[in-house]
């Protein structure tokens, strides 16, 4: 299985694989031949992000005057393409008064952070370190 | 489903699946690690909730 993985990633620039993994959750592992892992990430991470939005979570703006808000915005962006799709469709406004607002924020932020972790792992796999 | 416990279980499930698949390679060890992580999430939340029961003092 490991030999297949290394063959799958052969010739690919690890940085490009990591960028693909960030943009489309699971794409990096699919590219490296780890189909099961890639498919799980492709399904679970966008589902977690979408659940957060359905719970009235907010896609935070990049406000450098408020460092914690800026950090949350970076974490939100970690999910990649789903972030831009959600923004384009007008989701992520956040309903502060909704009882699930903070839960939604947690789901959205953690989905983004997990995808960044997955992208780092895809980098390692493509570089032959795993 | 929109109870604190329901959302906690859903969150634990999402995170456990991702970590199990990310950190283990074999299906059996993925299942075992994911189940352990999920159980730890739920047990940790129940214990933390129990400890906070007397609050505010």
Backbone of each chain as ProteinMPNN parsed JSONL, in Angstrom:
{"seq_chain_A": "XXXXXXXXXXXXXXXXXXXXXXXXXXXXXXXXXXXXXXXXXXXXXXXXXXXXXXXXXXXXXXXXXXXXXXXXXXXXXXXXXXXXXXXXXXXXXXXXXXXXXXXXXXXXXXXXXXXXXXXXXXXXXXXXXX", "coords_chain_A": {"N_chain_A": [[0.844, -1.21, 0.0], [1.92, 1.22, 0.812], [3.919, 1.511, -1.132], [2.38, 1.925, -3.399], [1.327, 4.376, -2.761], [3.572, 6.062, -2.811], [4.3, 5.793, -5.454], [2.059, 6.949, -6.594], [2.338, 9.63, -5.925], [4.576, 10.313, -7.219], [6.762, 12.483, -8.905], [5.14, 14.654, -8.582], [4.967, 17.977, -7.455], [5.386, 18.641, -4.091], [4.413, 21.022, -2.926], [2.462, 21.877, -4.734], [0.705, 19.749, -4.539], [-0.066, 20.043, -1.864], [-1.34, 22.526, -2.012], [-3.471, 21.859, -3.685], [-4.714, 20.077, -1.993], [-5.51, 21.792, 0.01], [-7.293, 23.448, -1.393], [-9.312, 21.73, -2.427], [-10.766, 19.673, -0.256], [-9.22, 16.645, 0.612], [-8.208, 16.185, -1.908], [-5.415, 16.109, -2.19], [-4.622, 13.657, -1.026], [-6.027, 11.912, -2.66], [-4.715, 12.419, -5.057], [-2.234, 11.405, -4.409], [-2.736, 8.759, -4.416], [-4.008, 7.655, -2.25], [-6.845, 6.614, -1.928], [-9.031, 5.955, -0.215], [-8.589, 7.523, 2.121], [-8.615, 10.063, 0.939], [-11.254, 10.205, -0.079], [-12.75, 10.066, 2.279], [-11.985, 12.475, 3.545], [-12.892, 14.246, 1.616], [-15.627, 14.001, 1.841], [-16.277, 14.263, 4.622], [-15.081, 16.678, 5.684], [-16.141, 18.961, 4.118], [-18.803, 18.436, 4.824], [-18.82, 18.901, 7.573], [-18.191, 21.609, 7.581], [-20.427, 22.631, 6.188], [-22.409, 21.928, 7.995], [-21.785, 23.611, 10.1], [-22.39, 26.093, 8.926], [-25.111, 25.725, 8.548], [-25.889, 25.779, 11.138], [-25.997, 28.416, 11.692], [-23.506, 29.57, 11.818], [-20.717, 31.864, 11.431], [-18.866, 33.309, 8.74], [-15.966, 34.708, 9.309], [-14.818, 38.11, 8.954], [-11.769, 39.554, 7.562], [-10.377, 41.275, 9.763], [-7.928, 43.163, 10.793], [-7.658, 44.8, 12.95], [-8.885, 43.517, 14.962], [-7.482, 40.973, 16.327], [-8.269, 38.306, 17.085], [-10.56, 37.879, 15.603], [-9.481, 38.036, 13.059], [-7.816, 35.784, 13.115], [-9.751, 33.796, 13.312], [-10.922, 34.15, 10.836], [-8.864, 33.329, 9.139], [-8.765, 30.629, 9.86], [-11.323, 29.863, 8.999], [-10.973, 30.154, 6.254], [-9.359, 28.046, 5.766], [-10.688, 25.8, 4.835], [-10.828, 25.933, 2.134], [-12.022, 25.668, -1.215], [-14.856, 25.257, -0.614], [-15.294, 27.42, 1.115], [-15.19, 29.693, -0.544], [-17.312, 29.112, -2.246], [-19.452, 29.121, -0.433], [-19.321, 31.793, 0.403], [-19.828, 33.054, -2.04], [-22.444, 32.248, -2.494], [-23.717, 33.583, -0.563], [-23.847, 32.608, 2.019], [-23.017, 32.207, 5.543], [-23.35, 34.511, 6.967], [-23.977, 34.598, 9.597], [-25.84, 34.393, 12.566], [-26.092, 36.135, 15.248], [-27.851, 36.103, 17.365], [-28.939, 33.618, 17.292], [-29.422, 30.48, 18.884], [-27.668, 28.517, 18.25], [-25.423, 29.741, 17.277], [-22.69, 29.996, 18.287], [-21.98, 27.315, 18.33], [-22.111, 26.747, 15.613], [-20.038, 28.406, 14.662], [-17.876, 27.084, 15.821], [-17.909, 24.588, 14.499], [-17.415, 25.422, 11.839], [-14.909, 26.737, 12.011], [-13.247, 24.693, 13.062], [-13.471, 22.777, 11.044], [-12.068, 24.071, 8.986], [-9.501, 24.263, 10.15], [-8.873, 21.556, 10.468], [-8.749, 20.82, 7.801], [-6.484, 22.212, 6.997], [-4.585, 20.804, 8.434], [-4.834, 18.322, 7.187], [-3.949, 19.049, 4.654], [-1.262, 19.601, 5.202], [-0.454, 17.016, 5.844], [-0.833, 15.806, 3.366], [1.158, 17.084, 1.944], [3.442, 15.986, 3.205], [3.092, 13.288, 2.456], [3.287, 13.469, -0.336], [5.89, 14.316, -0.511], [7.208, 12.07, 0.158], [7.721, 11.47, 2.775], [6.015, 10.083, 4.353]], "CA_chain_A": [[0.0, 0.0, 0.0], [2.801, 2.385, 0.874], [4.591, 1.625, -2.42], [1.404, 2.531, -4.304], [1.22, 5.776, -2.378], [4.731, 6.803, -3.274], [4.197, 5.83, -6.914], [1.003, 7.892, -6.954], [2.79, 11.009, -5.732], [5.85, 10.483, -7.909], [6.835, 13.541, -9.904], [4.311, 15.802, -8.225], [5.571, 18.929, -6.527], [4.64, 18.593, -2.824], [3.714, 22.285, -2.683], [1.251, 21.877, -5.573], [-0.203, 18.764, -3.932], [-0.611, 20.648, -0.645], [-2.292, 23.574, -2.423], [-4.671, 21.157, -4.168], [-5.355, 19.507, -0.807], [-6.191, 22.898, 0.705], [-8.405, 23.966, -2.197], [-10.372, 20.71, -2.436], [-10.446, 18.731, 0.817], [-9.003, 15.251, 0.191], [-7.613, 16.089, -3.249], [-4.0, 15.761, -2.072], [-4.499, 12.218, -0.786], [-6.494, 11.238, -3.885], [-3.618, 12.595, -6.014], [-1.139, 10.527, -4.001], [-3.156, 7.36, -4.522], [-4.676, 7.189, -1.027], [-8.229, 6.885, -2.3], [-9.957, 5.903, 0.932], [-8.389, 8.723, 2.938], [-9.063, 11.212, 0.166], [-12.716, 10.237, -0.154], [-13.276, 10.405, 3.612], [-11.797, 13.923, 3.752], [-13.746, 14.935, 0.642], [-17.017, 13.974, 2.32], [-16.47, 14.673, 6.018], [-14.722, 18.072, 5.968], [-17.197, 19.879, 3.653], [-20.037, 18.205, 5.592], [-18.665, 19.602, 8.847], [-18.271, 23.048, 7.257], [-21.826, 22.932, 5.856], [-23.178, 21.833, 9.244], [-21.519, 24.854, 10.821], [-23.163, 27.171, 8.298], [-26.529, 25.448, 8.822], [-26.112, 26.138, 12.548], [-25.918, 29.888, 11.744], [-22.137, 30.032, 12.053], [-20.323, 33.039, 10.647], [-17.554, 33.356, 8.086], [-15.465, 35.956, 9.879], [-14.078, 38.991, 8.039], [-10.351, 39.772, 7.881], [-10.235, 42.559, 10.45], [-6.645, 43.105, 11.495], [-7.766, 45.535, 14.218], [-9.338, 42.532, 15.956], [-6.651, 39.798, 16.016], [-8.971, 37.026, 17.222], [-11.455, 37.768, 14.448], [-8.62, 37.744, 11.906], [-7.397, 34.382, 13.231], [-10.925, 32.976, 12.972], [-11.092, 34.265, 9.385], [-7.847, 32.453, 8.529], [-9.223, 29.254, 10.095], [-12.457, 29.646, 8.08], [-10.429, 30.034, 4.887], [-8.64, 26.776, 5.683], [-11.474, 24.746, 4.186], [-10.567, 26.034, 0.687], [-13.082, 25.997, -2.178], [-16.18, 25.431, -0.001], [-15.386, 28.768, 1.697], [-15.517, 30.645, -1.605], [-18.669, 28.785, -2.712], [-20.381, 29.617, 0.582], [-19.313, 33.264, 0.316], [-20.486, 33.428, -3.292], [-23.88, 31.999, -2.385], [-24.274, 34.459, 0.483], [-23.948, 31.956, 3.333], [-21.974, 32.572, 6.505], [-23.595, 35.82, 7.557], [-23.98, 34.41, 11.049], [-26.958, 34.985, 13.309], [-25.557, 36.22, 16.605], [-28.896, 35.817, 18.345], [-29.351, 32.21, 17.212], [-28.878, 29.696, 20.0], [-26.602, 27.636, 17.746], [-24.387, 30.567, 16.638], [-21.337, 29.627, 18.71], [-21.749, 25.943, 17.874], [-21.836, 26.854, 14.177], [-18.676, 28.946, 14.502], [-16.919, 26.029, 16.186], [-17.871, 23.616, 13.405], [-16.794, 26.034, 10.651], [-13.49, 26.986, 12.294], [-12.52, 23.421, 13.21], [-13.396, 22.152, 9.711], [-10.972, 24.735, 8.28], [-8.217, 23.878, 10.759], [-8.621, 20.143, 10.132], [-8.334, 20.733, 6.394], [-5.084, 22.649, 6.936], [-3.806, 19.658, 8.922], [-4.88, 17.323, 6.111], [-3.088, 19.552, 3.573], [0.13, 19.37, 5.644], [-0.202, 15.576, 5.709], [-0.716, 15.538, 1.924], [2.506, 17.572, 1.606], [4.384, 14.953, 3.666], [2.911, 12.083, 1.631], [3.826, 13.756, -1.67], [7.352, 14.45, -0.389], [7.748, 10.743, 0.459], [8.088, 11.358, 4.192], [5.06, 9.19, 5.036]], "C_chain_A": [[0.87, 1.247, 0.0], [3.505, 2.612, -0.463], [3.677, 2.295, -3.433], [1.305, 4.03, -4.051], [2.372, 6.592, -2.95], [4.723, 6.889, -4.804], [3.181, 6.877, -7.355], [1.461, 9.329, -6.883], [4.044, 11.324, -6.533], [5.77, 11.617, -8.945], [6.017, 14.771, -9.562], [5.056, 16.684, -7.24], [4.754, 18.932, -5.23], [3.862, 19.874, -2.53], [2.411, 22.343, -3.473], [0.222, 20.904, -5.002], [-0.859, 19.36, -2.682], [-1.628, 21.745, -0.985], [-3.6, 22.956, -2.925], [-5.455, 20.596, -2.984], [-6.089, 20.584, -0.02], [-7.446, 23.32, -0.071], [-9.592, 23.002, -2.211], [-10.029, 19.674, -1.369], [-10.329, 17.29, 0.296], [-8.298, 15.102, -1.139], [-6.148, 15.656, -3.195], [-3.794, 14.267, -1.879], [-4.982, 11.427, -1.998], [-5.383, 11.27, -4.937], [-2.476, 11.622, -5.707], [-1.531, 9.055, -3.994], [-3.811, 6.809, -3.275], [-6.172, 7.484, -1.158], [-9.176, 6.929, -1.107], [-9.841, 7.167, 1.788], [-8.938, 9.956, 2.221], [-10.578, 11.325, 0.129], [-13.342, 10.596, 1.19], [-13.154, 11.907, 3.849], [-12.717, 14.728, 2.832], [-15.195, 15.014, 1.11], [-17.151, 14.648, 3.687], [-16.179, 16.162, 6.248], [-15.732, 19.081, 5.406], [-18.513, 19.686, 4.401], [-19.982, 18.929, 6.936], [-18.802, 21.118, 8.656], [-19.723, 23.451, 6.995], [-22.716, 22.862, 7.094], [-23.005, 23.116, 10.053], [-22.317, 26.022, 10.252], [-24.658, 26.992, 8.577], [-26.887, 25.803, 10.267], [-25.948, 27.647, 12.774], [-24.531, 30.396, 12.1], [-21.774, 31.148, 11.085], [-18.985, 32.807, 9.962], [-16.963, 34.713, 8.441], [-14.7, 36.785, 8.85], [-12.62, 39.143, 8.487], [-10.186, 41.172, 8.469], [-8.968, 42.513, 11.302], [-6.674, 43.869, 12.815], [-8.221, 44.606, 15.34], [-8.624, 41.202, 15.673], [-7.39, 38.466, 16.101], [-9.934, 36.796, 16.062], [-10.655, 37.417, 13.195], [-8.155, 36.29, 11.929], [-8.552, 33.442, 12.865], [-11.16, 32.997, 11.464], [-10.102, 33.361, 8.653], [-8.262, 30.987, 8.673], [-10.385, 28.914, 9.165], [-11.949, 29.371, 6.671], [-9.724, 28.694, 4.678], [-9.386, 25.677, 4.958], [-11.332, 24.816, 2.657], [-11.79, 26.413, -0.136], [-14.472, 26.143, -1.546], [-16.376, 26.81, 0.623], [-15.836, 29.768, 0.634], [-16.914, 30.397, -2.157], [-19.693, 29.348, -1.728], [-20.472, 31.14, 0.541], [-20.084, 33.731, -0.905], [-21.987, 33.264, -3.237], [-24.526, 32.801, -1.258], [-24.462, 33.794, 1.833], [-22.874, 32.522, 4.264], [-22.144, 33.958, 7.078], [-23.564, 35.743, 9.079], [-25.151, 35.107, 11.705], [-26.584, 34.978, 14.779], [-26.59, 35.831, 17.657], [-29.362, 34.369, 18.321], [-28.681, 31.412, 18.321], [-27.72, 28.815, 19.548], [-25.422, 28.413, 17.143], [-22.967, 30.126, 17.007], [-20.979, 28.195, 18.299], [-21.355, 25.967, 16.392], [-20.432, 27.369, 13.914], [-17.634, 27.864, 14.791], [-16.791, 25.005, 15.06], [-17.114, 24.185, 12.201], [-15.286, 26.215, 10.859], [-12.708, 25.672, 12.364], [-12.433, 22.689, 11.873], [-12.232, 22.754, 8.916], [-9.613, 24.322, 8.826], [-7.869, 22.423, 10.441], [-8.16, 20.016, 8.682], [-6.889, 21.21, 6.222], [-4.153, 21.53, 7.408], [-3.717, 18.571, 7.849], [-3.968, 17.757, 4.952], [-1.607, 19.369, 3.93], [0.49, 17.894, 5.503], [-0.024, 15.207, 4.236], [0.658, 15.968, 1.411], [3.541, 16.503, 1.968], [4.306, 13.697, 2.801], [3.544, 12.302, 0.261], [5.354, 13.862, -1.652], [8.013, 13.119, -0.049], [8.163, 10.562, 1.894], [7.149, 10.437, 4.951], [4.708, 8.023, 4.13]], "O_chain_A": [[0.597, 2.209, -0.718], [3.677, 3.754, -0.891], [4.119, 3.125, -4.227], [1.214, 4.836, -4.976], [2.17, 7.673, -3.502], [5.087, 7.915, -5.379], [3.387, 7.593, -8.334], [1.032, 10.162, -7.681], [4.522, 12.458, -6.531], [4.835, 11.689, -9.743], [6.181, 15.819, -10.185], [5.696, 16.195, -6.309], [3.552, 19.197, -5.264], [2.777, 19.822, -1.952], [1.385, 22.794, -2.964], [-0.975, 21.19, -4.982], [-2.061, 19.201, -2.47], [-2.655, 21.871, -0.318], [-4.688, 23.454, -2.635], [-6.685, 20.631, -2.962], [-7.153, 20.334, 0.548], [-8.513, 23.523, 0.509], [-10.737, 23.414, -2.027], [-9.104, 18.883, -1.55], [-11.231, 16.788, -0.374], [-7.834, 14.012, -1.473], [-5.691, 14.914, -4.064], [-2.904, 13.674, -2.488], [-4.411, 10.387, -2.327], [-5.139, 10.277, -5.622], [-1.837, 11.086, -6.613], [-0.735, 8.201, -3.604], [-4.142, 5.624, -3.225], [-6.692, 8.446, -0.593], [-10.016, 7.823, -0.999], [-10.841, 7.795, 2.135], [-9.63, 10.782, 2.816], [-11.127, 12.415, 0.287], [-14.33, 11.328, 1.25], [-14.105, 12.544, 4.302], [-13.252, 15.763, 3.227], [-15.902, 15.976, 0.811], [-18.023, 15.494, 3.889], [-16.946, 16.838, 6.934], [-16.149, 19.981, 6.134], [-19.261, 20.644, 4.598], [-20.977, 19.5, 7.382], [-19.437, 21.809, 9.454], [-20.197, 24.468, 7.502], [-23.661, 23.638, 7.23], [-23.965, 23.639, 10.619], [-22.854, 26.84, 10.999], [-25.379, 27.962, 8.81], [-28.043, 26.09, 10.577], [-25.78, 28.096, 13.908], [-24.379, 31.503, 12.615], [-22.43, 31.349, 10.063], [-18.084, 32.188, 10.528], [-17.407, 35.744, 7.934], [-14.018, 36.238, 7.983], [-12.286, 38.891, 9.644], [-9.891, 42.128, 7.753], [-8.938, 41.913, 12.377], [-5.842, 43.639, 13.693], [-7.975, 44.87, 16.517], [-9.105, 40.398, 14.875], [-7.162, 37.583, 15.274], [-10.106, 35.67, 15.596], [-11.09, 36.609, 12.375], [-8.104, 35.636, 10.887], [-8.354, 32.428, 12.197], [-11.551, 31.987, 10.879], [-10.454, 32.71, 7.669], [-8.13, 30.202, 7.735], [-10.438, 27.818, 8.606], [-12.434, 28.47, 5.986], [-9.518, 28.265, 3.543], [-8.771, 24.71, 4.508], [-11.679, 23.86, 1.963], [-12.507, 27.357, 0.197], [-15.203, 27.065, -1.904], [-17.497, 27.319, 0.658], [-16.732, 30.58, 0.864], [-17.626, 31.341, -2.499], [-20.676, 29.971, -2.129], [-21.56, 31.708, 0.634], [-20.882, 34.665, -0.837], [-22.727, 34.034, -3.849], [-25.732, 32.708, -1.029], [-25.149, 34.331, 2.702], [-21.953, 33.216, 3.832], [-21.196, 34.53, 7.617], [-23.177, 36.694, 9.758], [-25.422, 36.276, 11.431], [-26.73, 33.971, 15.471], [-26.244, 35.295, 18.71], [-30.091, 33.932, 19.212], [-27.518, 31.642, 18.652], [-26.887, 28.412, 20.36], [-24.52, 27.81, 16.563], [-22.138, 29.909, 16.123], [-19.831, 27.9, 17.965], [-20.405, 25.305, 15.973], [-19.718, 26.846, 13.058], [-16.633, 27.75, 14.083], [-15.682, 24.604, 14.708], [-16.271, 23.505, 11.615], [-14.489, 25.884, 9.982], [-11.627, 25.56, 11.785], [-11.423, 22.044, 11.593], [-11.495, 22.028, 8.249], [-8.683, 24.062, 8.063], [-6.711, 22.099, 10.178], [-7.288, 19.206, 8.37], [-6.153, 20.673, 5.395], [-3.072, 21.333, 6.853], [-2.659, 17.978, 7.635], [-3.295, 16.925, 4.343], [-0.796, 19.025, 3.07], [1.601, 17.557, 5.092], [0.833, 14.392, 3.896], [1.248, 15.307, 0.556], [4.4, 16.155, 1.158], [5.332, 13.111, 2.455], [4.251, 11.432, -0.248], [6.025, 13.544, -2.635], [9.239, 13.039, 0.026], [8.876, 9.613, 2.22], [7.45, 10.046, 6.079], [3.92, 7.159, 4.515]]}, "seq_chain_B": "XXXXXXXXXXXXXXXXXXXXXXXXXXXXXXXXXXXXXXXXXXXXXXXXXXXXXXXXX", "coords_chain_B": {"N_chain_B": [[-32.101, 17.485, 17.552], [-30.609, 19.72, 17.85], [-29.446, 20.076, 20.415], [-27.23, 20.634, 23.165], [-25.851, 18.285, 23.811], [-26.407, 16.662, 21.585], [-25.172, 18.083, 19.467], [-22.592, 18.043, 20.41], [-22.011, 15.295, 20.219], [-22.172, 14.988, 17.442], [-20.092, 16.719, 16.608], [-17.909, 15.448, 17.833], [-17.956, 13.062, 16.421], [-17.348, 13.87, 13.757], [-14.726, 14.963, 14.086], [-13.355, 12.786, 15.18], [-13.472, 10.881, 13.12], [-11.945, 12.144, 11.099], [-9.407, 12.444, 12.363], [-8.813, 9.757, 12.935], [-8.64, 8.569, 10.382], [-6.635, 10.115, 9.326], [-4.398, 9.664, 10.969], [-3.924, 6.951, 11.214], [-3.214, 3.991, 9.296], [-4.199, 1.44, 8.652], [-7.371, -0.168, 8.226], [-8.496, -1.508, 10.505], [-7.059, -0.474, 12.706], [-7.668, 2.169, 12.353], [-10.393, 2.176, 12.908], [-10.385, 1.374, 15.596], [-8.861, 3.42, 16.823], [-10.404, 5.656, 16.15], [-12.821, 5.064, 17.469], [-11.935, 5.051, 20.103], [-11.11, 7.709, 20.395], [-13.523, 9.044, 19.955], [-15.033, 8.085, 22.11], [-13.499, 9.165, 24.181], [-13.885, 11.88, 23.776], [-16.659, 12.134, 24.354], [-16.81, 11.089, 26.98], [-15.044, 12.838, 28.275], [-16.419, 15.247, 28.007], [-18.724, 14.72, 29.493], [-17.629, 14.311, 32.034], [-16.423, 16.826, 32.441], [-18.698, 18.413, 32.416], [-19.998, 17.395, 34.66], [-18.195, 18.129, 36.658], [-18.55, 20.847, 36.569], [-21.01, 21.173, 37.605], [-21.623, 22.213, 40.264], [-21.274, 24.915, 39.814], [-22.575, 28.235, 39.162], [-20.849, 29.013, 42.196]], "CA_chain_B": [[-30.655, 17.342, 17.328], [-29.906, 20.953, 18.208], [-29.179, 20.179, 21.841], [-25.789, 20.686, 23.406], [-25.312, 16.918, 23.736], [-26.493, 16.187, 20.194], [-24.133, 18.745, 18.671], [-21.317, 17.523, 20.923], [-21.813, 13.966, 19.625], [-21.907, 15.196, 16.01], [-18.751, 17.3, 16.506], [-16.954, 14.39, 18.194], [-17.938, 12.089, 15.32], [-16.602, 14.469, 12.637], [-13.297, 15.096, 14.416], [-12.795, 11.443, 15.381], [-13.297, 10.24, 11.804], [-10.827, 12.783, 10.397], [-8.138, 12.095, 13.018], [-8.555, 8.317, 12.792], [-8.216, 8.294, 9.005], [-5.386, 10.835, 9.077], [-3.26, 9.219, 11.775], [-3.729, 5.501, 11.121], [-3.26, 3.545, 7.9], [-4.96, 0.202, 8.468], [-8.781, 0.002, 8.606], [-8.799, -1.959, 11.86], [-6.506, 0.479, 13.675], [-8.442, 3.408, 12.191], [-11.66, 1.989, 13.622], [-10.113, 1.341, 17.029], [-8.425, 4.754, 17.254], [-11.56, 6.55, 16.029], [-13.774, 4.758, 18.543], [-11.326, 5.51, 21.364], [-11.152, 9.171, 20.395], [-14.933, 9.426, 20.105], [-15.387, 7.804, 23.5], [-12.797, 10.113, 25.042], [-14.592, 13.165, 23.63], [-17.94, 12.097, 25.071], [-16.538, 10.911, 28.409], [-14.44, 14.082, 28.751], [-17.468, 16.273, 28.1], [-19.602, 14.366, 30.611], [-16.875, 14.566, 33.273], [-16.285, 18.284, 32.587], [-20.036, 18.911, 32.783], [-20.249, 16.975, 36.048], [-17.353, 18.966, 37.527], [-19.077, 22.222, 36.58], [-22.372, 21.141, 38.152], [-21.853, 23.127, 41.389], [-21.038, 26.317, 39.454], [-21.764, 29.133, 39.978], [-20.856, 28.663, 43.617]], "C_chain_B": [[-29.907, 18.58, 17.811], [-29.843, 21.135, 19.725], [-27.665, 20.202, 22.004], [-25.176, 19.292, 23.237], [-25.321, 16.397, 22.302], [-25.398, 16.784, 19.32], [-22.74, 18.313, 19.117], [-21.0, 16.168, 20.295], [-21.461, 14.101, 18.136], [-20.486, 15.73, 15.789], [-17.687, 16.235, 16.784], [-16.834, 13.373, 17.058], [-17.109, 12.62, 14.149], [-15.095, 14.461, 12.93], [-12.641, 13.724, 14.57], [-12.534, 10.75, 14.047], [-12.069, 10.818, 11.099], [-9.49, 12.377, 11.029], [-7.796, 10.618, 12.847], [-8.018, 7.998, 11.403], [-6.86, 8.948, 8.712], [-4.184, 10.161, 9.76], [-3.001, 7.724, 11.753], [-3.92, 5.065, 9.681], [-4.133, 2.316, 7.672], [-6.396, 0.382, 8.951], [-9.09, -0.392, 10.048], [-8.277, -0.964, 12.901], [-7.21, 1.837, 13.568], [-9.725, 3.332, 13.006], [-11.436, 2.053, 15.133], [-9.735, 2.727, 17.551], [-9.597, 5.743, 17.203], [-12.56, 6.333, 17.146], [-13.242, 5.233, 19.887], [-11.43, 7.022, 21.497], [-12.579, 9.674, 20.633], [-15.382, 9.229, 21.556], [-14.759, 8.795, 24.456], [-13.459, 11.494, 24.985], [-15.854, 13.18, 24.503], [-17.698, 11.998, 26.582], [-15.957, 12.195, 29.003], [-15.484, 15.169, 28.944], [-18.387, 15.992, 29.284], [-18.905, 14.662, 31.937], [-16.748, 16.073, 33.514], [-17.622, 18.894, 33.013], [-20.364, 18.59, 34.229], [-19.456, 17.838, 37.016], [-17.896, 20.39, 37.632], [-20.467, 22.314, 37.211], [-22.587, 22.118, 39.305], [-21.702, 24.597, 41.041], [-22.331, 26.973, 38.98], [-21.936, 28.836, 41.468], [-21.787, 29.558, 44.409]], "O_chain_B": [[-28.724, 18.509, 18.143], [-30.148, 22.207, 20.248], [-26.921, 19.836, 21.094], [-24.13, 19.133, 22.608], [-24.361, 15.769, 21.857], [-24.771, 16.08, 18.529], [-21.819, 18.226, 18.305], [-19.866, 15.917, 19.887], [-20.569, 13.416, 17.636], [-19.767, 15.262, 14.906], [-16.693, 16.133, 16.065], [-15.743, 12.883, 16.768], [-16.265, 11.904, 13.61], [-14.298, 14.003, 12.111], [-11.505, 13.524, 14.141], [-11.5, 10.108, 13.867], [-11.248, 10.072, 10.565], [-8.552, 12.01, 10.321], [-6.635, 10.264, 12.639], [-7.054, 7.246, 11.262], [-6.048, 8.414, 7.956], [-3.093, 10.1, 9.193], [-1.959, 7.273, 12.228], [-4.681, 5.676, 8.931], [-4.738, 2.173, 6.609], [-6.621, 1.018, 9.981], [-9.847, 0.293, 10.736], [-8.974, -0.649, 13.866], [-7.334, 2.562, 14.556], [-10.099, 4.279, 13.698], [-12.194, 2.699, 15.857], [-10.228, 3.159, 18.593], [-9.76, 6.567, 18.104], [-13.09, 7.29, 17.71], [-13.993, 5.753, 20.712], [-11.785, 7.55, 22.551], [-12.806, 10.604, 21.408], [-16.026, 10.097, 22.144], [-15.388, 9.223, 25.424], [-13.579, 12.183, 25.997], [-16.083, 14.108, 25.28], [-18.303, 12.731, 27.363], [-16.331, 12.595, 30.106], [-15.443, 15.919, 29.919], [-18.786, 16.913, 29.997], [-19.52, 15.201, 32.857], [-16.936, 16.547, 34.634], [-17.667, 19.781, 33.865], [-20.939, 19.413, 34.941], [-19.965, 18.236, 38.064], [-17.724, 21.056, 38.653], [-21.029, 23.402, 37.335], [-23.617, 22.792, 39.346], [-21.972, 25.454, 41.883], [-23.155, 26.26, 38.407], [-23.015, 28.463, 41.929], [-21.911, 29.399, 45.624]]}, "name": "protein", "num_of_chains": 2, "seq": "XXXXXXXXXXXXXXXXXXXXXXXXXXXXXXXXXXXXXXXXXXXXXXXXXXXXXXXXXXXXXXXXXXXXXXXXXXXXXXXXXXXXXXXXXXXXXXXXXXXXXXXXXXXXXXXXXXXXXXXXXXXXXXXXXXXXXXXXXXXXXXXXXXXXXXXXXXXXXXXXXXXXXXXXXXXXXXXXXXXXXXXXXXX"}
